[in-house]
Every structure is written in structure tokens, then in C-alpha cells.
Amino acid sequence: MISPINWYRNQTDPTKAVSIFSSTVLFALLLFLLLSSQMGCLGDNAMEPYKESQVLINNYIDSLEKPANMQGKYFDVFRTQHKILSTRKKHYLHLGVIFFSNYYGVIILLILFSCVGGVVLFLVANQGWANASITLKALFLAIALIVAFCGFFPTVFKQQENFDENLKSYMSYTKAEVNIINQLCKLNSPYFAAALDTNQRPAAWVIDSSVYYRQLDSMITLNETVINNLTNYVLNINAKEVKSMADVYRMINNQLISTGDSTGLIPQ
């Protein structure tokens, strides 16, 4: 059985170059998936208090009984509005964790390959591009590609901005849910929309139906307005970030060479 090393030695230079280049890129992809998965787990753990608070909100609203003076269809509207808010919150939380994991996964990958790229560049500079082996050349070009891609990925796809915006939307939905809780608490109060009946001795509090349902309709309308205003899909991309190959060269140059390129290997 031929070992991978012996197989590699017996190949032509073009085959060696393709093998090293593709293997390096594939390794970077697998490493990114691993890092992204780990960052996603960390992101989920960081959001655990918010998930627990969501469970408390759901349990509390589910435990509430219909106010005695409210028709059942009105109470169902409040529950439906809460379910809409709760369902959409999950969407924003899911997107936020994805952007979080991608952003930090790419950043860690960029740091690792920038360090490795600096070492490879040092080796190529010592030997000279013409005298460097095909393996070293292919490895350098693969790392340059990975560094350029990782450098532009967070800015083009706006990972940090998308994470922040989705988290803000998540918090806004939480505030809307808490507002529904406050509304239901008011509706359960025996003094909500009540007035003193002076015809009774002693005077007693009675519900003014017209005032009660007028305020009830206002609450439902307010919730509908909030839901409509919060409806948004946060996914921003800035494709104009890469305008020319000069931007790619500059990104590679900035990541691999901190004090400037003295070898002439990377175009300025």
C-alpha cells in the first residue's frame, strides 16, 4: 500500500500544487465549521438567561385566566398576539447566534492563518520565489486566498452589524411581550374601567362597559401596530466592499506583513 507521502512525491508539479492548494483550502473550511460550531455553542450558552426568561413569560401568560368582564374572543386575541411575538423572537435569536458564530469563527481562522502565512512568507523570502518548491508556492497562495477571504467576509456580510441588529430586534420583541403582560394584569384588576355607582348605598365600584371595551380595543390596536413596526428581516450585505483586485492585494498585504513587503512577492 502506497503511503500518502510516497504518492505525493511521485506526482508531477502541477498535481502537487493542486493537491496542496485544495487540501489547505479544505482544511480551512473544516476548521471554520468546527470553530463556528463551538462559537455557536458559546452563543447559545450566553443567551441562556434570556431563554429562561422566555419560559417564564410563556408560563405566566398560559397560567392567566380570562378576566371575568372580557369576552373569550378578546382574550384569544391577546394570546395570539403573544404567540406571534414569541415565535418571531426565536427567529431573531437564531439569526443572531448564526452571525455571532460566523463572525468569531472567521476572526479566529484569520488570526491562525495570518500567523502561519507569516511563517510561510518568511520561508519563501529566504529561498526566493523562483527557487522555492512548488509545495511552498502552492501553500503560500492557498493561505493568501484564505486570508483575503476571511478578511473580507465579516465586512462584506456585515456579521457584527447583523448580530447587533438581530439582538436589538429580539430585545424589542421581549419588551412587546412584557407590555402584553402588563395589559393583561390591568384587565384583571377589578378597578379597571370602573366607576362609583352612587345609586347604591354604600357606593360600589361597577364596570363601565363602554369605557372597558374602548380601552380594550385600544390595547389590541396598539399591539398590532407594534407587531407591524417590528416586522423586519435583518440581513445586510455590502457587496461594494471589494471594488477591485487592489483591495484583495491590500488585504493580503495587511494581514501577512505588518511592516511592509520587502520581498516584492505581493503587488502593492
Secondary structure as GFF3:
##gff-version 3
##sequence-region A 1 268
A	DSSP	alpha_helix	4	9	.	.	.	ID=ss1
A	DSSP	alpha_helix	13	46	.	.	.	ID=ss2
A	DSSP	alpha_helix	48	63	.	.	.	ID=ss3
A	DSSP	alpha_helix	72	127	.	.	.	ID=ss4
A	DSSP	alpha_helix	134	156	.	.	.	ID=ss5
A	DSSP	alpha_helix	159	187	.	.	.	ID=ss6
A	DSSP	beta_strand	194	197	.	.	.	ID=ss7
A	DSSP	beta_strand	204	207	.	.	.	ID=ss8
A	DSSP	alpha_helix	209	230	.	.	.	ID=ss9
A	DSSP	three_ten_helix	239	241	.	.	.	ID=ss10
A	DSSP	alpha_helix	245	256	.	.	.	ID=ss11
###
